[in-house]
Amino acid sequence: MFADLFQWLLGAGRELAVVIISMVPLVELRGAVPLGAAIGMPATTLVPLAILGNMIPIPFLLFFGEKALDWVCTLRPFTKFATAYKNKLLAKTDQVTKYARIGLLLFVAIPVPGTGAWSGALIATILKMPKVKALMSILGGVIIAGFIMLAASNGVLGVVSMF
């Protein structure tokens, strides 16, 4: 299913495909960078496009994320999933709160399931963090995650030889 979707997106151009895939929650840059690397995109194009795509929804999430998540929790088909996701975010808030901006940056940067820019933005709204500071922390985390995923996709030596 994902391969078919990616092939369809490639019809619009591989650059646009990377940007769109980076915008999708849970997939984000962590999915777009390996796919872009697999189709042979140069790192100098791939990483900035993936970062751009991952960051496009973040300002909206910082302003409206908590309200949107509360609303999704009220929708019958999504209630169970959205409530579980919100509880998971709330359980991770102490990791972020302890170190504030650095904690948010690290939370977004480390590419493991349940972390990323979308989750980081929602945690920032739940914690009522200042929006500009949260945005900068999330951007820093996305940049770090981009290079981690690039290294993981191409191998460390492969990444060094790209530049």
KAJO-V409476 format. One record per residue. RES is the residue in three letters. SS is DSSP state (@ for helix, = for strand, . for the rest). PHI is phi in whole degrees, -180 to 180 (* if undefined). Layout:
res=[RES & RES]
ss=[SS & SS]
phi=[PHI & PHI]
This chain:
res=[MET & PHE & ALA & ASP & LEU & PHE & GLN & TRP & LEU & LEU & GLY & ALA & GLY & ARG & GLU & LEU & ALA & VAL & VAL & ILE & ILE & SER & MET & VAL & PRO & LEU & VAL & GLU & LEU & ARG & GLY & ALA & VAL & PRO & LEU & GLY & ALA & ALA & ILE & GLY & MET & PRO & ALA & THR & THR & LEU & VAL & PRO & LEU & ALA & ILE & LEU & GLY & ASN & MET & ILE & PRO & ILE & PRO & PHE & LEU & LEU & PHE & PHE & GLY & GLU & LYS & ALA & LEU & ASP & TRP & VAL & CYS & THR & LEU & ARG & PRO & PHE & THR & LYS & PHE & ALA & THR & ALA & TYR & LYS & ASN & LYS & LEU & LEU & ALA & LYS & THR & ASP & GLN & VAL & THR & LYS & TYR & ALA & ARG & ILE & GLY & LEU & LEU & LEU & PHE & VAL & ALA & ILE & PRO & VAL & PRO & GLY & THR & GLY & ALA & TRP & SER & GLY & ALA & LEU & ILE & ALA & THR & ILE & LEU & LYS & MET & PRO & LYS & VAL & LYS & ALA & LEU & MET & SER & ILE & LEU & GLY & GLY & VAL & ILE & ILE & ALA & GLY & PHE & ILE & MET & LEU & ALA & ALA & SER & ASN & GLY & VAL & LEU & GLY & VAL & VAL & SER & MET & PHE]
ss=[. & @ & @ & @ & @ & @ & @ & @ & @ & @ & . & . & . & @ & @ & @ & @ & @ & @ & @ & @ & @ & @ & . & . & . & . & @ & @ & @ & @ & @ & @ & @ & @ & @ & @ & @ & . & . & . & . & @ & @ & @ & @ & @ & @ & @ & @ & @ & @ & @ & @ & @ & @ & . & @ & @ & @ & @ & @ & @ & @ & @ & @ & @ & @ & @ & @ & @ & @ & @ & @ & . & @ & @ & @ & @ & @ & @ & @ & @ & @ & @ & @ & @ & @ & @ & @ & @ & @ & @ & @ & @ & @ & @ & @ & @ & @ & @ & @ & @ & @ & @ & @ & @ & @ & @ & . & . & . & . & . & . & . & @ & @ & @ & @ & @ & @ & @ & @ & @ & @ & . & . & . & . & @ & @ & @ & @ & @ & @ & @ & @ & @ & @ & @ & @ & @ & @ & @ & @ & @ & @ & @ & @ & @ & @ & @ & @ & . & @ & @ & @ & @ & @ & @ & @ & .]
phi=[* & -66 & -64 & -65 & -63 & -65 & -63 & -65 & -65 & -62 & -61 & -85 & 116 & -68 & -66 & -65 & -61 & -65 & -63 & -66 & -63 & -66 & -83 & -76 & -60 & 72 & -90 & 49 & -62 & -63 & -98 & -71 & -65 & -62 & -67 & -64 & -66 & -66 & -94 & 85 & -69 & -67 & -59 & -68 & -99 & -61 & -65 & -61 & -67 & -67 & -64 & -58 & -61 & -68 & -87 & -55 & -79 & -64 & -58 & -65 & -66 & -65 & -89 & -122 & -60 & -65 & -65 & -65 & -65 & -62 & -65 & -63 & -63 & -89 & -80 & -47 & -68 & -108 & -55 & -63 & -64 & -65 & -67 & -64 & -65 & -63 & -64 & -65 & -62 & -62 & -68 & -92 & -64 & -66 & -63 & -80 & -62 & -57 & -117 & 51 & -64 & -66 & -62 & -66 & -59 & -67 & -61 & -75 & -72 & -80 & -81 & -125 & -56 & 93 & -113 & 135 & -67 & -62 & -63 & -62 & -66 & -67 & -64 & -61 & -71 & -63 & -84 & 59 & -70 & -58 & -63 & -68 & -66 & -64 & -60 & -67 & -65 & -66 & -60 & -60 & -65 & -66 & -63 & -62 & -61 & -60 & -74 & -63 & -68 & -64 & -64 & -68 & -76 & -113 & 81 & -60 & -66 & -65 & -69 & -59 & -74 & -74 & -101]
